[in-house]
Amino acid sequence: MDFKFKSKKMKKICSDKSKMDREWGTYNAKKLQIRINQIKAADSLEVLFTLPGARCHQLKGNRDNQFAVDLKHPFRLIFEPYHDPVPLKEDGGFDTAKITDILLLEVRDYHD
């Protein structure tokens, strides 16, 4: 899959392991790098739902157009489809098999 970073700051941090370690801790930095590599290797968003330990899931409420994958609890990598228009199924839900480009938004505990 293709992906972009929402901010220059996040792109800069994610391109430097020591910056990732400082920003999110060593374990989260390692998990984040794994998740980014998994995203690169995936053909579509649908694949992320099948990865052991990633626990890819669609968010709810005011984040219902976003998805997340697990890092170290309670942190998640949050992203959204980066298509115009976003591929949808007939029932209005996301067609995850056709989502091949995402926007990486942030790393955080969205439960706060």
Buried (B, 14 or more C-beta within 10 A) or exposed (E): BEBEBBEEEBEEBBEEEEBBBEBBBEEBBBBBEBBBEBBEEBEBBBBBBEBEEBEBEBBEEEBEEBBBBBBBEEBBBBBBBBBEEBBBEEEEEBBBEBBBBBBBBBBBEBEE
